[in-house]
Amino acid sequence: MPEGWRKAVFWALKVNFFILAVDLILLLTWSLLYNINVVAPVRRDFFPFLLLLESGLVFLIGGTIAMASSIFPSKIREHVFHSEEKWSKEKLKKGEAKANLYILAGIFLFLESVGLALLV
């Protein structure tokens, strides 16, 4: 596996585990506050639905990052906000690389939500 791919996969997995940890903490807190069993929200498809919503949000963030560095938003910033910042191909490539990381994390979250929905 190339070094760039390895770093991207490890970054996406770290983000994925962080999101899962936050979700589990929220699920435990919610179950303690309402005095319900922890397994009940998972069985009622709450947890897979939460992961699906989060994967959609991560996909939107990745798409926004990719779009923000394209030429159209750059020209809008230049003409409307009188920005001196010019569009460059290097910024576009950096934005696309950053967006790919978020899209990869979204793919992991989506696959986990589908897998969890099929298992439960």
Secondary structure by P-SEA (a helix, b strand, c coil): ccaaaaaaaaaaaaaaaaaaaaaaaaaaaaaaaaccccccccccaaaaaaaaaaaaaaaaaaaaaaaaacaaaaaaaaccccccbbbbaaaaaaaaaaaaaaaaaaaaaaaaaaaaaaac
